[in-house]
Amino acid sequence: MNRSGRLATALVGTAVALALVSSQAMAAGSYSCKGDRKLDVPMQFTPVVDGDGRVHVSAFGGSDKSRYVAPSAWRVYNAANAQIDYFPKGMVVFVSMDMFKETNIDGLQPGQTYLIELDSVDSCNNVGIVKKTFTMPSGARESTLPVLSTPALARVGLQSFAYVLQFSVTDDSGVQRVAVFVDGGQIADYVYGNGVNVRWWTDDYPYDNAQSTLEGPNYYVAYPDAYRGRSALVQVVVTDLYGNQTTKSALLNL
């Protein structure tokens, strides 16, 4: 990946705020953690395969004497028990922890076995861990094109903000590559299905009347300052696991 691609990567799946909060945690704030060294019952989860390279994980249950249990991290490992990736990458704000319970992993390899781990915490930050192993299907080659929205400008940030490129990507089998070009020059290149890189995103949570950079199958891509203040042709090319390709372009005032 080029330098510009690394810059863009920093915004994909990155939240626009800096602290993880929930009303449930605040309600449990009066609980004393003295002597509490264990989460009583960690949350469970169910992996559901949505495509040859994509899986949806849904967390549920869990209980603790502090009256608070919430998911804190998802991790994915390969068959050799080597960690491939984790989610989220930093502290984020969720309007409801229900957002984080419904998570998608895109870019897994067809026919490969993976282990997914869910870490959940109580109000004293005691961690409970649940792990499940599953194998991705090796589906028949398909010819359905990836679904790609037209690239547009989006404003991200709270106290300070920036304009970035935004588009959404889905596919029946799974996304293998997403490339972004501005006036013919490549500024980002995301490659999946290679046993190294995956993409995480949460389900949409529409009740807050806003969409964070974690919600939905969206990309938020920063572009070099050299393009700012000018009109430029933005092109996005998406390729799925079986080579089917979709391209969308837009002339944007960057």
C-alpha positions as CSV (number, residue, x, y, z in Angstrom):
1,M,0.0,0.0,0.0
2,N,1.4,3.5,-0.9
3,R,1.8,6.3,1.6
4,S,-1.5,7.9,0.6
5,G,-3.2,4.5,1.1
6,R,-1.9,4.4,4.6
7,L,-3.3,7.8,5.3
8,A,-6.7,6.8,4.0
9,T,-6.6,3.6,6.0
10,A,-6.6,5.6,9.2
11,L,-10.1,6.7,8.6
12,V,-11.7,3.5,7.5
13,G,-13.5,2.1,10.5
14,T,-12.3,4.9,12.7
15,A,-14.9,6.6,15.0
16,V,-15.3,10.4,15.2
17,A,-15.1,10.6,19.0
18,L,-12.8,9.6,21.8
19,A,-14.5,7.8,24.7
20,L,-16.7,4.7,25.0
21,V,-19.8,5.3,27.1
22,S,-23.2,3.8,27.7
23,S,-26.2,4.6,29.9
24,Q,-25.9,1.1,31.4
25,A,-22.3,1.8,32.6
26,M,-23.3,5.1,34.1
27,A,-26.2,3.4,36.0
28,A,-23.7,0.9,37.4
29,G,-21.3,3.7,38.5
30,S,-22.2,3.5,42.2
31,Y,-21.1,-0.1,42.4
32,S,-17.9,-0.7,44.5
33,C,-15.2,-2.8,42.7
34,K,-13.4,-3.6,45.9
35,G,-12.8,-7.3,45.9
36,D,-14.4,-7.8,42.5
37,R,-11.9,-9.6,40.3
38,K,-14.1,-11.6,38.0
39,L,-16.8,-11.1,35.4
40,D,-19.4,-13.6,36.5
41,V,-20.8,-14.7,33.1
42,P,-19.2,-13.4,29.9
43,M,-21.3,-12.6,26.8
44,Q,-21.8,-15.3,24.2
45,F,-22.0,-14.8,20.4
46,T,-23.1,-16.5,17.3
47,P,-21.2,-16.4,14.0
48,V,-23.4,-16.4,10.9
49,V,-21.7,-16.7,7.5
50,D,-23.2,-14.1,5.1
51,G,-20.9,-14.9,2.1
52,D,-17.9,-16.9,1.1
53,G,-15.7,-14.2,2.6
54,R,-17.9,-12.5,5.1
55,V,-19.3,-13.4,8.6
56,H,-21.7,-11.6,10.9
57,V,-21.2,-12.0,14.7
58,S,-23.9,-11.2,17.1
59,A,-23.2,-10.9,20.9
60,F,-25.8,-11.7,23.6
61,G,-26.3,-12.6,27.2
62,G,-23.8,-12.2,30.0
63,S,-24.4,-11.3,33.6
64,D,-22.5,-9.8,36.5
65,K,-23.1,-8.7,40.1
66,S,-22.2,-5.1,39.1
67,R,-25.3,-5.2,36.8
68,Y,-23.2,-4.3,33.8
69,V,-21.8,-6.4,31.0
70,A,-20.8,-5.1,27.6
71,P,-18.6,-6.2,24.6
72,S,-15.2,-4.6,24.6
73,A,-13.3,-6.2,21.7
74,W,-13.6,-8.7,18.8
75,R,-10.5,-10.6,17.6
76,V,-10.0,-13.0,14.6
77,Y,-7.3,-15.7,14.4
78,N,-6.3,-18.0,11.6
79,A,-6.1,-21.8,11.8
80,A,-2.5,-21.5,13.2
81,N,-3.9,-19.4,16.1
82,A,-2.2,-16.3,14.9
83,Q,-4.2,-13.1,15.4
84,I,-5.1,-11.5,12.1
85,D,-6.9,-8.4,13.4
86,Y,-9.0,-6.9,16.1
87,F,-11.9,-4.4,16.5
88,P,-12.2,-1.6,17.5
89,K,-8.8,0.0,17.1
90,G,-9.3,2.7,19.8
91,M,-11.8,4.2,22.2
92,V,-15.1,5.1,20.5
93,V,-18.5,6.4,21.3
94,F,-21.5,4.1,20.7
95,V,-25.0,5.6,21.2
96,S,-26.0,2.1,22.2
97,M,-23.8,-0.9,22.9
98,D,-26.3,-2.8,20.7
99,M,-24.3,-1.3,17.8
100,F,-21.1,-3.0,18.8
101,K,-22.9,-6.3,19.5
102,E,-23.7,-6.7,15.8
103,T,-20.4,-6.7,13.9
104,N,-19.4,-7.8,10.4
105,I,-16.0,-9.2,9.2
106,D,-15.3,-8.9,5.5
107,G,-12.4,-10.3,3.6
108,L,-12.0,-13.8,5.1
109,Q,-10.7,-16.6,2.8
110,P,-13.2,-19.1,1.4
111,G,-12.6,-22.6,2.7
112,Q,-10.3,-21.4,5.6
113,T,-10.9,-22.1,9.3
114,Y,-10.9,-19.1,11.7
115,L,-11.3,-18.5,15.4
116,I,-13.3,-15.5,16.6
117,E,-12.9,-14.2,20.2
118,L,-15.3,-11.9,22.0
119,D,-14.0,-10.0,25.1
120,S,-16.6,-8.6,27.3
121,V,-16.2,-6.5,30.5
122,D,-18.1,-5.7,33.7
123,S,-18.2,-2.2,35.3
124,C,-14.9,-3.0,37.2
125,N,-13.2,-3.8,33.8
126,N,-12.9,-7.5,34.5
127,V,-12.7,-9.3,31.2
128,G,-14.5,-12.5,30.2
129,I,-13.4,-14.2,27.0
130,V,-15.4,-16.5,24.7
131,K,-14.0,-18.1,21.5
132,K,-15.6,-20.0,18.7
133,T,-14.1,-21.7,15.6
134,F,-15.8,-21.9,12.2
135,T,-14.9,-22.6,8.6
136,M,-15.8,-20.4,5.7
137,P,-17.6,-22.1,2.8
138,S,-15.9,-22.7,-0.5
139,G,-18.8,-21.5,-2.7
140,A,-19.2,-21.9,-6.4
141,R,-17.9,-19.1,-8.6
142,E,-20.5,-16.4,-9.0
143,S,-20.9,-13.5,-11.4
144,T,-22.8,-10.9,-9.3
145,L,-21.2,-7.5,-9.4
146,P,-20.3,-5.7,-6.1
147,V,-22.7,-3.1,-5.0
148,L,-20.9,0.3,-4.9
149,S,-22.3,3.7,-4.2
150,T,-21.2,6.8,-6.1
151,P,-18.3,8.5,-4.2
152,A,-19.2,11.7,-2.4
153,L,-17.8,14.1,0.1
154,A,-18.5,13.6,3.8
155,R,-17.7,15.7,6.9
156,V,-16.1,13.7,9.8
157,G,-15.1,14.9,13.2
158,L,-16.7,16.6,16.2
159,Q,-14.8,19.7,17.6
160,S,-12.5,19.7,14.6
161,F,-13.6,18.2,11.3
162,A,-12.4,17.4,7.8
163,Y,-13.9,16.5,4.5
164,V,-13.2,13.0,3.2
165,L,-14.4,10.7,0.4
166,Q,-17.3,8.5,1.3
167,F,-18.8,5.5,-0.4
168,S,-20.4,2.1,0.6
169,V,-19.4,-1.4,-0.6
170,T,-21.2,-4.7,-0.3
171,D,-20.9,-8.0,-2.2
172,D,-22.6,-11.4,-2.1
173,S,-19.4,-13.4,-1.8
174,G,-17.1,-10.8,-0.2
175,V,-14.9,-7.9,-1.1
176,Q,-11.3,-8.6,-2.2
177,R,-10.0,-5.2,-3.2
178,V,-11.1,-1.5,-3.1
179,A,-9.0,1.0,-5.0
180,V,-9.5,4.8,-5.0
181,F,-8.2,7.2,-7.6
182,V,-8.2,11.0,-7.8
183,D,-7.6,12.4,-11.3
184,G,-6.1,9.0,-12.3
185,G,-3.7,8.8,-9.4
186,Q,-4.2,6.1,-6.8
187,I,-4.6,7.4,-3.2
188,A,-5.8,4.2,-1.5
189,D,-5.6,0.4,-2.1
190,Y,-7.4,-2.0,0.3
191,V,-6.7,-5.7,-0.3
192,Y,-8.6,-8.5,1.5
193,G,-9.0,-12.2,1.3
194,N,-5.2,-12.6,1.6
195,G,-5.1,-14.0,5.1
196,V,-3.7,-10.7,6.4
197,N,-6.3,-7.9,6.1
198,V,-10.0,-7.9,7.0
199,R,-12.6,-5.2,7.2
200,W,-14.8,-4.6,10.3
201,W,-18.1,-2.7,10.4
202,T,-21.2,-2.6,12.6
203,D,-24.8,-2.8,11.5
204,D,-26.6,0.5,11.0
205,Y,-28.0,2.0,14.2
206,P,-30.5,4.7,12.9
207,Y,-32.1,5.7,16.2
208,D,-29.6,8.5,16.8
209,N,-30.4,10.2,13.4
210,A,-26.6,10.2,12.6
211,Q,-24.1,7.7,11.2
212,S,-20.7,7.2,12.7
213,T,-17.8,6.0,10.6
214,L,-18.3,2.5,12.1
215,E,-21.9,2.1,11.0
216,G,-22.7,0.2,7.8
217,P,-20.4,-1.0,5.0
218,N,-18.9,2.5,4.4
219,Y,-15.5,3.8,3.6
220,Y,-14.2,7.2,4.7
221,V,-11.0,7.9,2.8
222,A,-8.8,10.9,3.4
223,Y,-7.2,12.5,0.3
224,P,-3.9,14.4,0.0
225,D,-4.0,18.2,0.7
226,A,-2.7,18.8,-2.8
227,Y,-6.2,18.1,-4.2
228,R,-8.1,20.4,-1.8
229,G,-9.8,23.4,-3.2
230,R,-10.0,22.0,-6.7
231,S,-12.4,20.0,-8.8
232,A,-11.2,16.4,-9.4
233,L,-12.5,13.2,-10.8
234,V,-12.8,10.6,-8.1
235,Q,-13.0,6.9,-9.1
236,V,-13.6,3.8,-7.0
237,V,-13.0,0.3,-8.3
238,V,-14.2,-2.7,-6.3
239,T,-13.4,-6.3,-7.0
240,D,-14.9,-9.3,-5.2
241,L,-13.4,-12.7,-4.4
242,Y,-14.3,-14.1,-7.8
243,G,-13.0,-11.2,-9.9
244,N,-16.3,-9.4,-10.5
245,Q,-15.7,-5.7,-10.7
246,T,-17.7,-2.5,-10.3
247,T,-16.5,1.1,-10.9
248,K,-18.2,4.3,-9.9
249,S,-16.9,7.9,-10.6
250,A,-17.9,11.4,-9.6
251,L,-16.5,14.9,-10.3
252,L,-16.2,16.5,-6.9
253,N,-15.1,19.9,-5.6
254,L,-12.5,18.8,-3.1
